[in-house]
Amino acid sequence: MELSNYQWLVLERNIEVALKEKIISDYSLLAKTKKQTLTVSELAWLNNVILQQRK
């Protein structure tokens, strides 16, 4: 997945918040984001879960 460094950084921060707030519990998603290896399908799943929890 091609993102700018800024986009990766924002995504990393948002995943850290989601982990802290216990919206998600899979720290491998944060690791993949830091390595910039997160896939489109993983990002779609994250968006779905986070949106559902914030209702």
mmCIF entry with sequence, helices, sheets and N, C-alpha, C, O atoms, coordinates in Angstrom:
data_MODEL
# 
_entry.id   MODEL 
# 
_entity.id                         1 
_entity.type                       polymer 
_entity.pdbx_number_of_molecules   1 
# 
_entity_poly.entity_id                      1 
_entity_poly.type                           'polypeptide(L)' 
_entity_poly.nstd_linkage                   no 
_entity_poly.nstd_monomer                   no 
_entity_poly.pdbx_seq_one_letter_code       MELSNYQWLVLERNIEVALKEKIISDYSLLAKTKKQTLTVSELAWLNNVILQQRK 
_entity_poly.pdbx_seq_one_letter_code_can   MELSNYQWLVLERNIEVALKEKIISDYSLLAKTKKQTLTVSELAWLNNVILQQRK 
_entity_poly.pdbx_strand_id                 A 
# 
loop_
_entity_poly_seq.entity_id 
_entity_poly_seq.num 
_entity_poly_seq.mon_id 
_entity_poly_seq.hetero 
1 1  MET n 
1 2  GLU n 
1 3  LEU n 
1 4  SER n 
1 5  ASN n 
1 6  TYR n 
1 7  GLN n 
1 8  TRP n 
1 9  LEU n 
1 10 VAL n 
1 11 LEU n 
1 12 GLU n 
1 13 ARG n 
1 14 ASN n 
1 15 ILE n 
1 16 GLU n 
1 17 VAL n 
1 18 ALA n 
1 19 LEU n 
1 20 LYS n 
1 21 GLU n 
1 22 LYS n 
1 23 ILE n 
1 24 ILE n 
1 25 SER n 
1 26 ASP n 
1 27 TYR n 
1 28 SER n 
1 29 LEU n 
1 30 LEU n 
1 31 ALA n 
1 32 LYS n 
1 33 THR n 
1 34 LYS n 
1 35 LYS n 
1 36 GLN n 
1 37 THR n 
1 38 LEU n 
1 39 THR n 
1 40 VAL n 
1 41 SER n 
1 42 GLU n 
1 43 LEU n 
1 44 ALA n 
1 45 TRP n 
1 46 LEU n 
1 47 ASN n 
1 48 ASN n 
1 49 VAL n 
1 50 ILE n 
1 51 LEU n 
1 52 GLN n 
1 53 GLN n 
1 54 ARG n 
1 55 LYS n 
# 
_struct_asym.id          A 
_struct_asym.entity_id   1 
# 
loop_
_struct_conf.conf_type_id 
_struct_conf.id 
_struct_conf.pdbx_PDB_helix_id 
_struct_conf.beg_label_comp_id 
_struct_conf.beg_label_asym_id 
_struct_conf.beg_label_seq_id 
_struct_conf.pdbx_beg_PDB_ins_code 
_struct_conf.end_label_comp_id 
_struct_conf.end_label_asym_id 
_struct_conf.end_label_seq_id 
_struct_conf.pdbx_end_PDB_ins_code 
_struct_conf.beg_auth_comp_id 
_struct_conf.beg_auth_asym_id 
_struct_conf.beg_auth_seq_id 
_struct_conf.end_auth_comp_id 
_struct_conf.end_auth_asym_id 
_struct_conf.end_auth_seq_id 
_struct_conf.pdbx_PDB_helix_class 
_struct_conf.details 
_struct_conf.pdbx_PDB_helix_length 
HELX_P HELX_P1 AA1 ASN A 5  ? LYS A 20 ? ASN A 5  LYS A 20 1 ? 16 
HELX_P HELX_P2 AA2 TYR A 27 ? LYS A 35 ? TYR A 27 LYS A 35 1 ? 9  
HELX_P HELX_P3 AA3 VAL A 40 ? GLN A 53 ? VAL A 40 GLN A 53 1 ? 14 
# 
_struct_conf_type.id          HELX_P 
_struct_conf_type.criteria    ? 
_struct_conf_type.reference   ? 
# 
loop_
_atom_site.group_PDB 
_atom_site.id 
_atom_site.type_symbol 
_atom_site.label_atom_id 
_atom_site.label_alt_id 
_atom_site.label_comp_id 
_atom_site.label_asym_id 
_atom_site.label_entity_id 
_atom_site.label_seq_id 
_atom_site.pdbx_PDB_ins_code 
_atom_site.Cartn_x 
_atom_site.Cartn_y 
_atom_site.Cartn_z 
_atom_site.occupancy 
_atom_site.B_iso_or_equiv 
_atom_site.pdbx_formal_charge 
_atom_site.auth_seq_id 
_atom_site.auth_comp_id 
_atom_site.auth_asym_id 
_atom_site.auth_atom_id 
_atom_site.pdbx_PDB_model_num 
ATOM 1   N N  . MET A 1 1  ? 0.860   -1.157 0.000  1.00 0.00 ? 1  MET A N  1 
ATOM 2   C CA . MET A 1 1  ? 0.000   0.000  0.000  1.00 0.00 ? 1  MET A CA 1 
ATOM 3   C C  . MET A 1 1  ? 0.912   1.227  0.000  1.00 0.00 ? 1  MET A C  1 
ATOM 4   O O  . MET A 1 1  ? 1.838   1.325  0.805  1.00 0.00 ? 1  MET A O  1 
ATOM 5   N N  . GLU A 1 2  ? 0.643   2.142  -0.895 1.00 0.00 ? 2  GLU A N  1 
ATOM 6   C CA . GLU A 1 2  ? 1.471   3.336  -1.001 1.00 0.00 ? 2  GLU A CA 1 
ATOM 7   C C  . GLU A 1 2  ? 0.822   4.512  -0.271 1.00 0.00 ? 2  GLU A C  1 
ATOM 8   O O  . GLU A 1 2  ? -0.251  4.983  -0.648 1.00 0.00 ? 2  GLU A O  1 
ATOM 9   N N  . LEU A 1 3  ? 1.490   4.968  0.768  1.00 0.00 ? 3  LEU A N  1 
ATOM 10  C CA . LEU A 1 3  ? 1.065   6.150  1.515  1.00 0.00 ? 3  LEU A CA 1 
ATOM 11  C C  . LEU A 1 3  ? 2.281   7.044  1.702  1.00 0.00 ? 3  LEU A C  1 
ATOM 12  O O  . LEU A 1 3  ? 3.420   6.577  1.657  1.00 0.00 ? 3  LEU A O  1 
ATOM 13  N N  . SER A 1 4  ? 2.036   8.317  1.909  1.00 0.00 ? 4  SER A N  1 
ATOM 14  C CA . SER A 1 4  ? 3.149   9.220  2.219  1.00 0.00 ? 4  SER A CA 1 
ATOM 15  C C  . SER A 1 4  ? 3.612   8.957  3.648  1.00 0.00 ? 4  SER A C  1 
ATOM 16  O O  . SER A 1 4  ? 2.900   8.328  4.431  1.00 0.00 ? 4  SER A O  1 
ATOM 17  N N  . ASN A 1 5  ? 4.790   9.433  3.982  1.00 0.00 ? 5  ASN A N  1 
ATOM 18  C CA . ASN A 1 5  ? 5.287   9.273  5.350  1.00 0.00 ? 5  ASN A CA 1 
ATOM 19  C C  . ASN A 1 5  ? 4.339   9.910  6.350  1.00 0.00 ? 5  ASN A C  1 
ATOM 20  O O  . ASN A 1 5  ? 4.123   9.369  7.434  1.00 0.00 ? 5  ASN A O  1 
ATOM 21  N N  . TYR A 1 6  ? 3.777   11.049 5.997  1.00 0.00 ? 6  TYR A N  1 
ATOM 22  C CA . TYR A 1 6  ? 2.819   11.718 6.874  1.00 0.00 ? 6  TYR A CA 1 
ATOM 23  C C  . TYR A 1 6  ? 1.582   10.835 7.097  1.00 0.00 ? 6  TYR A C  1 
ATOM 24  O O  . TYR A 1 6  ? 1.105   10.712 8.225  1.00 0.00 ? 6  TYR A O  1 
ATOM 25  N N  . GLN A 1 7  ? 1.075   10.234 6.045  1.00 0.00 ? 7  GLN A N  1 
ATOM 26  C CA . GLN A 1 7  ? -0.105  9.374  6.166  1.00 0.00 ? 7  GLN A CA 1 
ATOM 27  C C  . GLN A 1 7  ? 0.185   8.163  7.051  1.00 0.00 ? 7  GLN A C  1 
ATOM 28  O O  . GLN A 1 7  ? -0.655  7.773  7.862  1.00 0.00 ? 7  GLN A O  1 
ATOM 29  N N  . TRP A 1 8  ? 1.357   7.572  6.903  1.00 0.00 ? 8  TRP A N  1 
ATOM 30  C CA . TRP A 1 8  ? 1.737   6.454  7.763  1.00 0.00 ? 8  TRP A CA 1 
ATOM 31  C C  . TRP A 1 8  ? 1.801   6.891  9.219  1.00 0.00 ? 8  TRP A C  1 
ATOM 32  O O  . TRP A 1 8  ? 1.358   6.168  10.112 1.00 0.00 ? 8  TRP A O  1 
ATOM 33  N N  . LEU A 1 9  ? 2.356   8.081  9.453  1.00 0.00 ? 9  LEU A N  1 
ATOM 34  C CA . LEU A 1 9  ? 2.470   8.596  10.813 1.00 0.00 ? 9  LEU A CA 1 
ATOM 35  C C  . LEU A 1 9  ? 1.099   8.826  11.446 1.00 0.00 ? 9  LEU A C  1 
ATOM 36  O O  . LEU A 1 9  ? 0.881   8.462  12.601 1.00 0.00 ? 9  LEU A O  1 
ATOM 37  N N  . VAL A 1 10 ? 0.185   9.422  10.702 1.00 0.00 ? 10 VAL A N  1 
ATOM 38  C CA . VAL A 1 10 ? -1.171  9.645  11.209 1.00 0.00 ? 10 VAL A CA 1 
ATOM 39  C C  . VAL A 1 10 ? -1.848  8.314  11.498 1.00 0.00 ? 10 VAL A C  1 
ATOM 40  O O  . VAL A 1 10 ? -2.497  8.157  12.533 1.00 0.00 ? 10 VAL A O  1 
ATOM 41  N N  . LEU A 1 11 ? -1.703  7.364  10.600 1.00 0.00 ? 11 LEU A N  1 
ATOM 42  C CA . LEU A 1 11 ? -2.289  6.042  10.796 1.00 0.00 ? 11 LEU A CA 1 
ATOM 43  C C  . LEU A 1 11 ? -1.712  5.374  12.039 1.00 0.00 ? 11 LEU A C  1 
ATOM 44  O O  . LEU A 1 11 ? -2.446  4.767  12.819 1.00 0.00 ? 11 LEU A O  1 
ATOM 45  N N  . GLU A 1 12 ? -0.402  5.485  12.224 1.00 0.00 ? 12 GLU A N  1 
ATOM 46  C CA . GLU A 1 12 ? 0.244   4.917  13.408 1.00 0.00 ? 12 GLU A CA 1 
ATOM 47  C C  . GLU A 1 12 ? -0.323  5.530  14.684 1.00 0.00 ? 12 GLU A C  1 
ATOM 48  O O  . GLU A 1 12 ? -0.637  4.810  15.632 1.00 0.00 ? 12 GLU A O  1 
ATOM 49  N N  . ARG A 1 13 ? -0.455  6.830  14.715 1.00 0.00 ? 13 ARG A N  1 
ATOM 50  C CA . ARG A 1 13 ? -1.006  7.500  15.900 1.00 0.00 ? 13 ARG A CA 1 
ATOM 51  C C  . ARG A 1 13 ? -2.445  7.070  16.169 1.00 0.00 ? 13 ARG A C  1 
ATOM 52  O O  . ARG A 1 13 ? -2.828  6.854  17.318 1.00 0.00 ? 13 ARG A O  1 
ATOM 53  N N  . ASN A 1 14 ? -3.235  6.948  15.112 1.00 0.00 ? 14 ASN A N  1 
ATOM 54  C CA . ASN A 1 14 ? -4.634  6.538  15.296 1.00 0.00 ? 14 ASN A CA 1 
ATOM 55  C C  . ASN A 1 14 ? -4.741  5.099  15.792 1.00 0.00 ? 14 ASN A C  1 
ATOM 56  O O  . ASN A 1 14 ? -5.616  4.790  16.600 1.00 0.00 ? 14 ASN A O  1 
ATOM 57  N N  . ILE A 1 15 ? -3.874  4.231  15.326 1.00 0.00 ? 15 ILE A N  1 
ATOM 58  C CA . ILE A 1 15 ? -3.878  2.844  15.804 1.00 0.00 ? 15 ILE A CA 1 
ATOM 59  C C  . ILE A 1 15 ? -3.445  2.803  17.263 1.00 0.00 ? 15 ILE A C  1 
ATOM 60  O O  . ILE A 1 15 ? -3.998  2.032  18.047 1.00 0.00 ? 15 ILE A O  1 
ATOM 61  N N  . GLU A 1 16 ? -2.473  3.614  17.637 1.00 0.00 ? 16 GLU A N  1 
ATOM 62  C CA . GLU A 1 16 ? -2.062  3.685  19.042 1.00 0.00 ? 16 GLU A CA 1 
ATOM 63  C C  . GLU A 1 16 ? -3.229  4.108  19.934 1.00 0.00 ? 16 GLU A C  1 
ATOM 64  O O  . GLU A 1 16 ? -3.405  3.557  21.021 1.00 0.00 ? 16 GLU A O  1 
ATOM 65  N N  . VAL A 1 17 ? -4.019  5.068  19.493 1.00 0.00 ? 17 VAL A N  1 
ATOM 66  C CA . VAL A 1 17 ? -5.195  5.512  20.259 1.00 0.00 ? 17 VAL A CA 1 
ATOM 67  C C  . VAL A 1 17 ? -6.215  4.377  20.350 1.00 0.00 ? 17 VAL A C  1 
ATOM 68  O O  . VAL A 1 17 ? -6.774  4.125  21.417 1.00 0.00 ? 17 VAL A O  1 
ATOM 69  N N  . ALA A 1 18 ? -6.454  3.701  19.240 1.00 0.00 ? 18 ALA A N  1 
ATOM 70  C CA . ALA A 1 18 ? -7.419  2.594  19.238 1.00 0.00 ? 18 ALA A CA 1 
ATOM 71  C C  . ALA A 1 18 ? -6.977  1.475  20.179 1.00 0.00 ? 18 ALA A C  1 
ATOM 72  O O  . ALA A 1 18 ? -7.812  0.860  20.842 1.00 0.00 ? 18 ALA A O  1 
ATOM 73  N N  . LEU A 1 19 ? -5.686  1.208  20.242 1.00 0.00 ? 19 LEU A N  1 
ATOM 74  C CA . LEU A 1 19 ? -5.178  0.208  21.174 1.00 0.00 ? 19 LEU A CA 1 
ATOM 75  C C  . LEU A 1 19 ? -5.333  0.687  22.614 1.00 0.00 ? 19 LEU A C  1 
ATOM 76  O O  . LEU A 1 19 ? -5.762  -0.076 23.480 1.00 0.00 ? 19 LEU A O  1 
ATOM 77  N N  . LYS A 1 20 ? -4.993  1.924  22.869 1.00 0.00 ? 20 LYS A N  1 
ATOM 78  C CA . LYS A 1 20 ? -5.093  2.486  24.221 1.00 0.00 ? 20 LYS A CA 1 
ATOM 79  C C  . LYS A 1 20 ? -6.537  2.478  24.713 1.00 0.00 ? 20 LYS A C  1 
ATOM 80  O O  . LYS A 1 20 ? -6.799  2.189  25.881 1.00 0.00 ? 20 LYS A O  1 
ATOM 81  N N  . GLU A 1 21 ? -7.473  2.797  23.818 1.00 0.00 ? 21 GLU A N  1 
ATOM 82  C CA . GLU A 1 21 ? -8.890  2.830  24.173 1.00 0.00 ? 21 GLU A CA 1 
ATOM 83  C C  . GLU A 1 21 ? -9.536  1.444  24.120 1.00 0.00 ? 21 GLU A C  1 
ATOM 84  O O  . GLU A 1 21 ? -10.738 1.300  24.341 1.00 0.00 ? 21 GLU A O  1 
ATOM 85  N N  . LYS A 1 22 ? -8.720  0.426  23.825 1.00 0.00 ? 22 LYS A N  1 
ATOM 86  C CA . LYS A 1 22 ? -9.162  -0.965 23.758 1.00 0.00 ? 22 LYS A CA 1 
ATOM 87  C C  . LYS A 1 22 ? -10.242 -1.206 22.703 1.00 0.00 ? 22 LYS A C  1 
ATOM 88  O O  . LYS A 1 22 ? -11.086 -2.091 22.848 1.00 0.00 ? 22 LYS A O  1 
ATOM 89  N N  . ILE A 1 23 ? -10.197 -0.410 21.651 1.00 0.00 ? 23 ILE A N  1 
ATOM 90  C CA . ILE A 1 23 ? -11.084 -0.626 20.507 1.00 0.00 ? 23 ILE A CA 1 
ATOM 91  C C  . ILE A 1 23 ? -10.579 -1.820 19.713 1.00 0.00 ? 23 ILE A C  1 
ATOM 92  O O  . ILE A 1 23 ? -11.363 -2.600 19.170 1.00 0.00 ? 23 ILE A O  1 
ATOM 93  N N  . ILE A 1 24 ? -9.259  -1.950 19.652 1.00 0.00 ? 24 ILE A N  1 
ATOM 94  C CA . ILE A 1 24 ? -8.621  -3.112 19.041 1.00 0.00 ? 24 ILE A CA 1 
ATOM 95  C C  . ILE A 1 24 ? -7.591  -3.644 20.027 1.00 0.00 ? 24 ILE A C  1 
ATOM 96  O O  . ILE A 1 24 ? -7.194  -2.946 20.960 1.00 0.00 ? 24 ILE A O  1 
ATOM 97  N N  . SER A 1 25 ? -7.163  -4.879 19.816 1.00 0.00 ? 25 SER A N  1 
ATOM 98  C CA . SER A 1 25 ? -6.180  -5.463 20.746 1.00 0.00 ? 25 SER A CA 1 
ATOM 99  C C  . SER A 1 25 ? -4.995  -6.099 20.030 1.00 0.00 ? 25 SER A C  1 
ATOM 100 O O  . SER A 1 25 ? -4.105  -6.653 20.676 1.00 0.00 ? 25 SER A O  1 
ATOM 101 N N  . ASP A 1 26 ? -4.976  -6.025 18.730 1.00 0.00 ? 26 ASP A N  1 
ATOM 102 C CA . ASP A 1 26 ? -3.944  -6.682 17.943 1.00 0.00 ? 26 ASP A CA 1 
ATOM 103 C C  . ASP A 1 26 ? -2.772  -5.728 17.692 1.00 0.00 ? 26 ASP A C  1 
ATOM 104 O O  . ASP A 1 26 ? -2.826  -4.882 16.799 1.00 0.00 ? 26 ASP A O  1 
ATOM 105 N N  . TYR A 1 27 ? -1.713  -5.879 18.494 1.00 0.00 ? 27 TYR A N  1 
ATOM 106 C CA . TYR A 1 27 ? -0.549  -5.000 18.375 1.00 0.00 ? 27 TYR A CA 1 
ATOM 107 C C  . TYR A 1 27 ? 0.237   -5.242 17.092 1.00 0.00 ? 27 TYR A C  1 
ATOM 108 O O  . TYR A 1 27 ? 1.078   -4.424 16.720 1.00 0.00 ? 27 TYR A O  1 
ATOM 109 N N  . SER A 1 28 ? -0.024  -6.350 16.413 1.00 0.00 ? 28 SER A N  1 
ATOM 110 C CA . SER A 1 28 ? 0.684   -6.592 15.151 1.00 0.00 ? 28 SER A CA 1 
ATOM 111 C C  . SER A 1 28 ? 0.281   -5.567 14.097 1.00 0.00 ? 28 SER A C  1 
ATOM 112 O O  . SER A 1 28 ? 1.055   -5.280 13.184 1.00 0.00 ? 28 SER A O  1 
ATOM 113 N N  . LEU A 1 29 ? -0.907  -5.020 14.215 1.00 0.00 ? 29 LEU A N  1 
ATOM 114 C CA . LEU A 1 29 ? -1.339  -3.987 13.267 1.00 0.00 ? 29 LEU A CA 1 
ATOM 115 C C  . LEU A 1 29 ? -0.499  -2.725 13.428 1.00 0.00 ? 29 LEU A C  1 
ATOM 116 O O  . LEU A 1 29 ? -0.178  -2.061 12.442 1.00 0.00 ? 29 LEU A O  1 
ATOM 117 N N  . LEU A 1 30 ? -0.145  -2.397 14.659 1.00 0.00 ? 30 LEU A N  1 
ATOM 118 C CA . LEU A 1 30 ? 0.731   -1.253 14.910 1.00 0.00 ? 30 LEU A CA 1 
ATOM 119 C C  . LEU A 1 30 ? 2.131   -1.542 14.370 1.00 0.00 ? 30 LEU A C  1 
ATOM 120 O O  . LEU A 1 30 ? 2.756   -0.678 13.756 1.00 0.00 ? 30 LEU A O  1 
ATOM 121 N N  . ALA A 1 31 ? 2.614   -2.748 14.601 1.00 0.00 ? 31 ALA A N  1 
ATOM 122 C CA . ALA A 1 31 ? 3.938   -3.122 14.095 1.00 0.00 ? 31 ALA A CA 1 
ATOM 123 C C  . ALA A 1 31 ? 3.980   -3.048 12.567 1.00 0.00 ? 31 ALA A C  1 
ATOM 124 O O  . ALA A 1 31 ? 4.948   -2.548 11.994 1.00 0.00 ? 31 ALA A O  1 
ATOM 125 N N  . LYS A 1 32 ? 2.947   -3.537 11.920 1.00 0.00 ? 32 LYS A N  1 
ATOM 126 C CA . LYS A 1 32 ? 2.892   -3.486 10.455 1.00 0.00 ? 32 LYS A CA 1 
ATOM 127 C C  . LYS A 1 32 ? 2.833   -2.050 9.961  1.00 0.00 ? 32 LYS A C  1 
ATOM 128 O O  . LYS A 1 32 ? 3.416   -1.720 8.929  1.00 0.00 ? 32 LYS A O  1 
ATOM 129 N N  . THR A 1 33 ? 2.138   -1.204 10.690 1.00 0.00 ? 33 THR A N  1 
ATOM 130 C CA . THR A 1 33 ? 2.061   0.201  10.300 1.00 0.00 ? 33 THR A CA 1 
ATOM 131 C C  . THR A 1 33 ? 3.429   0.858  10.429 1.00 0.00 ? 33 THR A C  1 
ATOM 132 O O  . THR A 1 33 ? 3.838   1.625  9.557  1.00 0.00 ? 33 THR A O  1 
ATOM 133 N N  . LYS A 1 34 ? 4.131   0.561  11.506 1.00 0.00 ? 34 LYS A N  1 
ATOM 134 C CA . LYS A 1 34 ? 5.474   1.126  11.697 1.00 0.00 ? 34 LYS A CA 1 
ATOM 135 C C  . LYS A 1 34 ? 6.441   0.656  10.610 1.00 0.00 ? 34 LYS A C  1 
ATOM 136 O O  . LYS A 1 34 ? 7.347   1.390  10.215 1.00 0.00 ? 34 LYS A O  1 
ATOM 137 N N  . LYS A 1 35 ? 6.242   -0.575 10.130 1.00 0.00 ? 35 LYS A N  1 
ATOM 138 C CA . LYS A 1 35 ? 7.080   -1.119 9.056  1.00 0.00 ? 35 LYS A CA 1 
ATOM 139 C C  . LYS A 1 35 ? 6.558   -0.740 7.673  1.00 0.00 ? 35 LYS A C  1 
ATOM 140 O O  . LYS A 1 35 ? 7.192   -1.024 6.657  1.00 0.00 ? 35 LYS A O  1 
ATOM 141 N N  . GLN A 1 36 ? 5.397   -0.097 7.649  1.00 0.00 ? 36 GLN A N  1 
ATOM 142 C CA . GLN A 1 36 ? 4.710   0.292  6.407  1.00 0.00 ? 36 GLN A CA 1 
ATOM 143 C C  . GLN A 1 36 ? 4.377   -0.921 5.542  1.00 0.00 ? 36 GLN A C  1 
ATOM 144 O O  . GLN A 1 36 ? 4.519   -0.897 4.319  1.00 0.00 ? 36 GLN A O  1 
ATOM 145 N N  . THR A 1 37 ? 3.927   -1.988 6.219  1.00 0.00 ? 37 THR A N  1 
ATOM 146 C CA . THR A 1 37 ? 3.541   -3.212 5.506  1.00 0.00 ? 37 THR A CA 1 
ATOM 147 C C  . THR A 1 37 ? 2.067   -3.553 5.702  1.00 0.00 ? 37 THR A C  1 
ATOM 148 O O  . THR A 1 37 ? 1.621   -4.622 5.286  1.00 0.00 ? 37 THR A O  1 
ATOM 149 N N  . LEU A 1 38 ? 1.318   -2.673 6.320  1.00 0.00 ? 38 LEU A N  1 
ATOM 150 C CA . LEU A 1 38 ? -0.113  -2.899 6.506  1.00 0.00 ? 38 LEU A CA 1 
ATOM 151 C C  . LEU A 1 38 ? -0.776  -3.013 5.136  1.00 0.00 ? 38 LEU A C  1 
ATOM 152 O O  . LEU A 1 38 ? -0.459  -2.251 4.223  1.00 0.00 ? 38 LEU A O  1 
ATOM 153 N N  . THR A 1 39 ? -1.689  -3.961 4.996  1.00 0.00 ? 39 THR A N  1 
ATOM 154 C CA . THR A 1 39 ? -2.354  -4.162 3.709  1.00 0.00 ? 39 THR A CA 1 
ATOM 155 C C  . THR A 1 39 ? -3.646  -3.359 3.632  1.00 0.00 ? 39 THR A C  1 
ATOM 156 O O  . THR A 1 39 ? -4.162  -2.877 4.641  1.00 0.00 ? 39 THR A O  1 
ATOM 157 N N  . VAL A 1 40 ? -4.148  -3.229 2.431  1.00 0.00 ? 40 VAL A N  1 
ATOM 158 C CA . VAL A 1 40 ? -5.410  -2.518 2.215  1.00 0.00 ? 40 VAL A CA 1 
ATOM 159 C C  . VAL A 1 40 ? -6.546  -3.231 2.951  1.00 0.00 ? 40 VAL A C  1 
ATOM 160 O O  . VAL A 1 40 ? -7.406  -2.577 3.541  1.00 0.00 ? 40 VAL A O  1 
ATOM 161 N N  . SER A 1 41 ? -6.554  -4.541 2.922  1.00 0.00 ? 41 SER A N  1 
ATOM 162 C CA . SER A 1 41 ? -7.631  -5.276 3.596  1.00 0.00 ? 41 SER A CA 1 
ATOM 163 C C  . SER A 1 41 ? -7.556  -5.097 5.107  1.00 0.00 ? 41 SER A C  1 
ATOM 164 O O  . SER A 1 41 ? -8.592  -5.007 5.766  1.00 0.00 ? 41 SER A O  1 
ATOM 165 N N  . GLU A 1 42 ? -6.351  -5.043 5.668  1.00 0.00 ? 42 GLU A N  1 
ATOM 166 C CA . GLU A 1 42 ? -6.213  -4.798 7.111  1.00 0.00 ? 42 GLU A CA 1 
ATOM 167 C C  . GLU A 1 42 ? -6.679  -3.386 7.468  1.00 0.00 ? 42 GLU A C  1 
ATOM 168 O O  . GLU A 1 42 ? -7.311  -3.181 8.504  1.00 0.00 ? 42 GLU A O  1 
ATOM 169 N N  . LEU A 1 43 ? -6.370  -2.429 6.622  1.00 0.00 ? 43 LEU A N  1 
ATOM 170 C CA . LEU A 1 43 ? -6.821  -1.061 6.861  1.00 0.00 ? 43 LEU A CA 1 
ATOM 171 C C  . LEU A 1 43 ? -8.340  -0.967 6.756  1.00 0.00 ? 43 LEU A C  1 
ATOM 172 O O  . LEU A 1 43 ? -8.969  -0.260 7.544  1.00 0.00 ? 43 LEU A O  1 
ATOM 173 N N  . ALA A 1 44 ? -8.931  -1.660 5.807  1.00 0.00 ? 44 ALA A N  1 
ATOM 174 C CA . ALA A 1 44 ? -10.396 -1.673 5.678  1.00 0.00 ? 44 ALA A CA 1 
ATOM 175 C C  . ALA A 1 44 ? -11.033 -2.279 6.928  1.00 0.00 ? 44 ALA A C  1 
ATOM 176 O O  . ALA A 1 44 ? -12.037 -1.770 7.425  1.00 0.00 ? 44 ALA A O  1 
ATOM 177 N N  . TRP A 1 45 ? -10.451 -3.359 7.430  1.00 0.00 ? 45 TRP A N  1 
ATOM 178 C CA . TRP A 1 45 ? -10.969 -3.984 8.652  1.00 0.00 ? 45 TRP A CA 1 
ATOM 179 C C  . TRP A 1 45 ? -10.876 -3.016 9.826  1.00 0.00 ? 45 TRP A C  1 
ATOM 180 O O  . TRP A 1 45 ? -11.827 -2.869 10.593 1.00 0.00 ? 45 TRP A O  1 
ATOM 181 N N  . LEU A 1 46 ? -9.716  -2.350 9.962  1.00 0.00 ? 46 LEU A N  1 
ATOM 182 C CA . LEU A 1 46 ? -9.535  -1.373 11.043 1.00 0.00 ? 46 LEU A CA 1 
ATOM 183 C C  . LEU A 1 46 ? -10.580 -0.266 10.969 1.00 0.00 ? 46 LEU A C  1 
ATOM 184 O O  . LEU A 1 46 ? -11.195 0.085  11.976 1.00 0.00 ? 46 LEU A O  1 
ATOM 185 N N  . ASN A 1 47 ? -10.775 0.271  9.792  1.00 0.00 ? 47 ASN A N  1 
ATOM 186 C CA . ASN A 1 47 ? -11.772 1.330  9.628  1.00 0.00 ? 47 ASN A CA 1 
ATOM 187 C C  . ASN A 1 47 ? -13.152 0.859  10.048 1.00 0.00 ? 47 ASN A C  1 
ATOM 188 O O  . ASN A 1 47 ? -13.880 1.587  10.723 1.00 0.00 ? 47 ASN A O  1 
ATOM 189 N N  . ASN A 1 48 ? -13.514 -0.342 9.659  1.00 0.00 ? 48 ASN A N  1 
ATOM 190 C CA . ASN A 1 48 ? -14.819 -0.893 9.995  1.00 0.00 ? 48 ASN A CA 1 
ATOM 191 C C  . ASN A 1 48 ? -14.978 -1.026 11.514 1.00 0.00 ? 48 ASN A C  1 
ATOM 192 O O  . ASN A 1 48 ? -15.992 -0.609 12.072 1.00 0.00 ? 48 ASN A O  1 
ATOM 193 N N  . VAL A 1 49 ? -13.990 -1.598 12.168 1.00 0.00 ? 49 VAL A N  1 
ATOM 194 C CA . VAL A 1 49 ? -14.062 -1.816 13.608 1.00 0.00 ? 49 VAL A CA 1 
ATOM 195 C C  . VAL A 1 49 ? -14.104 -0.485 14.356 1.00 0.00 ? 49 VAL A C  1 
ATOM 196 O O  . VAL A 1 49 ? -14.920 -0.310 15.261 1.00 0.00 ? 49 VAL A O  1 
ATOM 197 N N  . ILE A 1 50 ? -13.247 0.438  13.993 1.00 0.00 ? 50 ILE A N  1 
ATOM 198 C CA . ILE A 1 50 ? -13.187 1.718  14.683 1.00 0.00 ? 50 ILE A CA 1 
ATOM 199 C C  . ILE A 1 50 ? -14.472 2.509  14.490 1.00 0.00 ? 50 ILE A C  1 
ATOM 200 O O  . ILE A 1 50 ? -14.977 3.116  15.434 1.00 0.00 ? 50 ILE A O  1 
ATOM 201 N N  . LEU A 1 51 ? -14.995 2.506  13.290 1.00 0.00 ? 51 LEU A N  1 
ATOM 202 C CA . LEU A 1 51 ? -16.264 3.218  13.043 1.00 0.00 ? 51 LEU A CA 1 
ATOM 203 C C  . LEU A 1 51 ? -17.401 2.622  13.847 1.00 0.00 ? 51 LEU A C  1 
ATOM 204 O O  . LEU A 1 51 ? -18.226 3.365  14.379 1.00 0.00 ? 51 LEU A O  1 
ATOM 205 N N  . GLN A 1 52 ? -17.470 1.316  13.950 1.00 0.00 ? 52 GLN A N  1 
ATOM 206 C CA . GLN A 1 52 ? -18.526 0.662  14.722 1.00 0.00 ? 52 GLN A CA 1 
ATOM 207 C C  . GLN A 1 52 ? -18.426 0.994  16.210 1.00 0.00 ? 52 GLN A C  1 
ATOM 208 O O  . GLN A 1 52 ? -19.447 1.200  16.866 1.00 0.00 ? 52 GLN A O  1 
ATOM 209 N N  . GLN A 1 53 ? -17.229 1.046  16.737 1.00 0.00 ? 53 GLN A N  1 
ATOM 210 C CA . GLN A 1 53 ? -17.036 1.307  18.165 1.00 0.00 ? 53 GLN A CA 1 
ATOM 211 C C  . GLN A 1 53 ? -17.305 2.760  18.541 1.00 0.00 ? 53 GLN A C  1 
ATOM 212 O O  . GLN A 1 53 ? -17.590 3.049  19.703 1.00 0.00 ? 53 GLN A O  1 
ATOM 213 N N  . ARG A 1 54 ? -17.223 3.656  17.603 1.00 0.00 ? 54 ARG A N  1 
ATOM 214 C CA . ARG A 1 54 ? -17.371 5.080  17.901 1.00 0.00 ? 54 ARG A CA 1 
ATOM 215 C C  . ARG A 1 54 ? -18.805 5.567  17.767 1.00 0.00 ? 54 ARG A C  1 
ATOM 216 O O  . ARG A 1 54 ? -19.070 6.760  17.921 1.00 0.00 ? 54 ARG A O  1 
ATOM 217 N N  . LYS A 1 55 ? -19.725 4.668  17.484 1.00 0.00 ? 55 LYS A N  1 
ATOM 218 C CA . LYS A 1 55 ? -21.136 5.070  17.364 1.00 0.00 ? 55 LYS A CA 1 
ATOM 219 C C  . LYS A 1 55 ? -21.753 5.349  18.697 1.00 0.00 ? 55 LYS A C  1 
ATOM 220 O O  . LYS A 1 55 ? -22.931 5.697  18.771 1.00 0.00 ? 55 LYS A O  1 
# 
